[in-house]
């Protein structure tokens, strides 16, 4: 139903989309590019403004975002779709970042083989700095702010705790069921489908710090930890190493209960419940090497707390095994 609605809007807006696409293809990201001279009245212009408003709405919704992105980034009869870039909508970076993150987390809609997958990844990284700047804006500044056109009112609302939580869950991986099925349904705890991580460890750390700053609290991240997962067994291509998530949590590692909860979530059942002593020792060694590498580039962590908790967990596991 939603897809068909977007289809109809795009068909009406097609002349406007075609003109914008030609302008975009000609000037790309040139800051000196002249503004387009498309008409601001008529059905195509109205339909386009409606599409921009819908793009902004979809960017805040983990379920609508993949459907919207798929509709405008896939070929559609009687239109010039797909659009050359989501930047065509003229939305601020935080909207583009969220829209791309949610779309990439929907691997059934945007598998890595989809022609627009690379473009979505590029938009995610390009919009990251602007999104971080919005999270670090002065207290009281609304995160979601945009204007569909110069002559229309500004939309402005702040990001909710649930929206921020969904955004975190989208950039962290979600592993498929242990059986290997690919159709694990979304749940209220984690509304995303199984997907790989879509950002590198340094940018994930920056986003966590930005959200802590935005909400003036670490409560959001701590509440979301129970829904995060490493993405797979340790050291597999799709998984996040234990040392990475610990560095990403940064000052939160001063709490031993938080550190213990993360280690348990990251290593059970692959390491702590394994009878393979060699595997356990190898992963411990790799983790300590990773911690040393992070410290060498000044990444923030309470290394004493982390080492103490790691030692206690491994010692208890070893005693139980013997």
Steps between C-alpha positions, in 0.01 A plus 500: 500500500775745600706409193202560270433836662862604438470368147206730430673803654815434295300473180343842559834649605690340212558821294639670812716197591635491146598867510663467844687187391641676194609795714660265755680297233636820345629665817531213751621646831641823354435772766511764226222331303215735409157417647265309276229704328219245522147634554379517859132463411302229328431134576859371447644761741234425764556126462874552539454696823279220626775251412759708690273510804455125476876450476542696823226297670641168379849593623367491857324164464698176499222323308412768243857601412594183304170505312538866407864461393413193294216682324713796388825308441356227280369523141131588474286498188391839360762685707868591474575307818729399655612842622876561465541563874300544820671840519250611236248552782713775651458362852748578781766235570330349805198403286720349229709314759194346664333417169814326372564317829149357516509404132835320534374316810214357290709240319196331348417827324855623436736202478860579414420406139241779461627767255439775758672327794833671434332840464317455831828413672667809354212722615521352850868589529462840333216598734676376815688820592192718458294258711762505774502881494122501556537262797761733651293814438407729786254357755143564394577481127261272313669216312239462226477836321439560129306715252342339193533824303595865574137615511377228734514478881796338675438158654682459831485222761755340726610140473319267740665232711336229288620657174855525638485141620384376159782692334756330725351159426517571127872580497593200715471151352221262577586134457272247336361213708752233591322265260622727221154608383489831319149604595525592867207737555539840664405511870399782736846468656679532168281610207769434238549183297833312508764727347874575516656806663471804273760727665861454610595485867618863524176638359290270719692634801438857383127438462476354851682802642273730302186332633633517855557872445159552342309340787743618767499143627639153429161339576404458132817309412484287815138405429584416139797276591270209580380497138842534337688198370847440354349389170645149505774283649823683596737595214256413224466767227155610615578528872622788717799402718457534876772764527319718245171516690691570823681794339172620350345510848800707618426650843219250559772240560560655844204291619592136559141378457480660156833346398394157626165519319674587172756220531228248581292615204795504259665171599215274600439239357804499270777543756377471858289190435758337277710204613776604262767640731724588205223708341439680828868583547532614138206738531635636828833569332337670203285712729798619705693580182199699376480688830869589479458622141209721603693645793792578270276734297352662814159333492308555824440204734538404866764239426550400864130429546478311171802279576376426853154396382641296211731315739217427744266368230763280339618367838144411605434332167823302525418382854151395399640306205750317720 
